[in-house]
Amino acid sequence: MSHPHPSHQAVQVAGSELWLLAEKALWWPAEQVLMVADIHFGKAASYRALGQPVPGGTTASNLQRLDALLAQLPCRRLIFLGDFLHSREARTARTLEALADWRERHAALSVTLVRGNHDKRAGDPPAEWNIEVVAEPLLLGPFALQHEPAPCPGRHVLAGHLHPAYVLRGRGRQQVRLPCFVIGEGLSLLPSFGSFTGAMTWEIDENERVFVVGDGGIWEVPAARRSK
């Protein structure tokens, strides 16, 4: 039985085809580049360090989801659009060991981190992981790859940071808030990839397209159905 919604949506952005993936990542087929925003490794561990009884296993879950994408796609380069590690408290032995093992399994893969606000506090990944760390913007083709959603003259910005989500409204007071991609004229946002992150409810501008993800599918919010 086929899923009612596809697992990706192909969109034209700045003259390039990009795939918005239901897994909350972005794929640039022509360059074989996979982009992930706001994975926040070790966030749950950071909260546990503060005495909050949050569950474990989020790092393993995030890595499993990444592995599934890398197995499906002919990826030459993986780019994290900021907030790789959540905080200095995220650098637990267990989290670092899991990440080191993951990097070793994908040693041939080119990995780049565009440093975000959490990375500045958490510190860069260990040098032996062979992850290139750069300041924003990372200019690639027609795009400026950033963490912060700030304009970059002459480029279309692909960014994270805001963890956008959209509220779908049903009958009566029924509603559900789902992560979303926001595709604008000069700036597009990726949802947070991390499995233990919050989200910011997005109000759609008339010049933006919004694609929500949920239950393994991704679909565009029709202009006529947008909440006011």
C-alpha positions, 0 to 999 in steps of 0.5 A: 500500500503506497503512502498518501504523501511522498517521501520527498518533494523536489523544488526549484530554488535559485535555478537548482533542484533540491529535494526536501526529505520527509526525514527533515533533511535537504538533498541537493542531487546535482552536487550529491550534498546532504544538508541537516540543520540543528541536530543538537547532539547531546541535548538530552544529556545536557538536560539530564546533567541539570537533573531533568528526568529526560529519556536517553537514546536520542543520539543513537536515534539521530545517528540511525536516521542519518545512517538510513539517509546515507544508505539511500542517497549517493552522498559525497558531502554531508553539511551540518547547518549549525548546532552540532553539539548542544552544549559543553555538558553534551560532551559526555563520554557516551555521546562522544564515543557514539559520534566517534564510532559513527564518524569512523564508519563513514570515514570516507565521507566529506563532512562540514559543520557551519558553526552555529550559536550552540557550537560556539558554546559547545566547542568544535568537534574533536579534530580527529573526527575530521569534520571541517568547521567553517564560519557562516556563510559557506558559499556553494553554487548559488547558495549561502549555507548558514545557521542564522537566517540572515540575508546574503547578497547575491545568494539564496540562503539555506539556514536553520536555527529557528526550528520552524513548525506549522499548525494544521487545523482540522474541524473544531479545535483540532490541530496538529503542529508539524515540522516544516520547510519554508521556501522563500524568495531569497531565504529558505529554512530547514526544520530541526533534524534533532529528535529532542528539539523544540519548534517555533510556529511559523506564520506563512508570508504570501511569498513563501511555500511551506512543506510540512513533514509527518508520519514518513511523508512530506506535503505542501500546505496549499495556499487556500488552506493556510491558517490566517 
